[in-house]
């Protein structure tokens, strides 16, 4: 073929487009698929049976108000149905599965959380809660809109989990069980704890401020010594909970640092707080000397607020990722009679034992490793290998858990339980690389240790200097140095900027799941890309049609699509996708696995499939020379006499892959392609994108080795990948990015998740990270400069408590204001 | 100015009460879903769903 890629003519649409919109989902209704139901006395048109059923249930439950309340439209029901297997509801009641997520599992009241999929607007919350509360046996149902989490209490005796799942499904949503991981529980507890401490610091801090203003005013108008004493003692009362309750995490952090002989910002902060408090305490009790209670209160409040906001931003992101990656437990159709595939019962894949036989239908994943005992089929092993083409396996052939059965139902004899499958091995590899992930250190933490030592040294020198010159204020001056040096602005410099970045990124459709990812993304000097699903689209697409008879292309495509609709093969799916509107019917379809499909279209027998299949069925097959040069995915269409058309497929590049790579090439970074796919395919993509380094045919271990080698050579690696086989690499890379259509396990282990299905968001997040790191550097320099000036003045004995308090808040607000600039960051379009 | 001896303890008491209230509100989960409540208040229940047939 020559280089020009011809586009496919748009198929002629025999119907005038009737622009009716679906009553339920708002999609344009295709006349051949429409469904009409009477709802509230009116005939409503729906785009599919799925939508019609849902609308009827909503109406019958008296919840039609949903259609008035909603502010966004759902997806069509049929499309979403594929996301969960039909047998899913049944295995929820399996003892092994339910024990994983049902709490307080006694006879009367059960409690469990679910992630609701397909929620699209706040009225979904209303619809689900009201639908469930009308069901007998459900005690309470509440949906958290932000986390898409449904918390349910129900009486087990009256209602099974399967019933509940089906009830929710009947109004157009799917639920998957959500088990609180230990991690998310800790995060939740820590969040509440931090909120309490911040709030208390605010409440008591305000009282201290009020009193402080009165005390400062006494510098101009005199105040009776008795009242001054009262004010100071009351301040002490108010500051006690702030010091001993609110600031406890800071002290704990500092103590831990000292034990580990490392230093973070906690050390200088704790030092400053302690000196300020002890000096003020003595001043209050003795009645002479300066008090710094207002500085302490303000300082602790600022610190905790910054931590709370930072932690809150990441908590939000983690919850989003949790709900995005919640997966239904995998199930298997186990044969009750080993020789009769007609009788199966649905069991969780975890329960399968070696030697048992399972039926795997087309479109389903193999639940465990094993080999085929009956039938033969095409298998997509992309999840394990990253290779995009399907392979064919007959009786006796090995299959691997997690790979997808594409074409024919087969019976598989399980050889290993699913905990020992090839997929489980990848997950194990993943866990290993998670634990070995190189950790980044924060900019400010690197200077924290030196900073503390310097400050203490300066304080000692100041005290010694003034003592030597017989000044009575030698201790006060040295305390002032330590108080002023308490690095409020410096400690805020990084967290505020990170929080602003996480929020700004979320607005652009990017989830940043790990705080350090911002630094690392800005620092990365090598970008490694996976191919299939990352740089290319994950589905094959019809690239080009060549016709040989006098039939036109749309016509040939119509016949091919009619035959292809009987098969799950990637090429068949691509054919059906490229022809959605005018469908022709095929009868007497006979699919021969691994080679082709025969069927009667328009009263004539047609064949669609591989070259061998066509040769076996068609009298005048084309000359070999034309047909044999083709590489990649090709399908032939013929009738009994001659070949009609040839269809060429490929996995096209994502639209924005070329501009993204072009943009990255303007940066001083290295690019590499790592794929499990074949050499030719890898080089094709690498050539199109002009990527010099290509690694092909890589197993997950190979990929991991490549990343580790690069890291050992001092490169800072960012990995972009989407598949299960990429997950270990994503975890091992310094920073990892997963596009929107990634496998759940890849999403769960990526540091950065692109929510919109656009690769160019990678450019947005990279430039945003660079901007943020710049801001952090500004902040840090400014904060250090402020501290240098403050410490010099304090050493000279020129800083009274009022100046310390004002200076601290002004410098902190300057840092916060600077960080807020990230919120208005506008990425340059690529 | 002797009234300060009365007012300041009251201020102390009031802030302690506010602090306790705040702790209670956090513990009872009122801050867990701030977005949801904002929407929920608009979803007035102007009807009652029909119970299961």
Interface residues (C-beta under 8 A of the other chain):
Chain A: X60 X61 X62 X63 X65 X69 X122 X123 X125 X126 X130 X131 X133 X134 X135 X136 X143 X144 X145 X146 X147 X192 X195 X196 X199 X200 X203 X204 X206 X207 X224 X227 X230 X234 X237 X238 X241
Chain B: X1 X4 X5 X8 X11 X12 X15 X18 X19 X22 X23 X26 X27 X31 X32 X33 X34 X35 X36 X39 X40 X42 X43 X45 X46 X47 X48 X49 X50 X51 X52
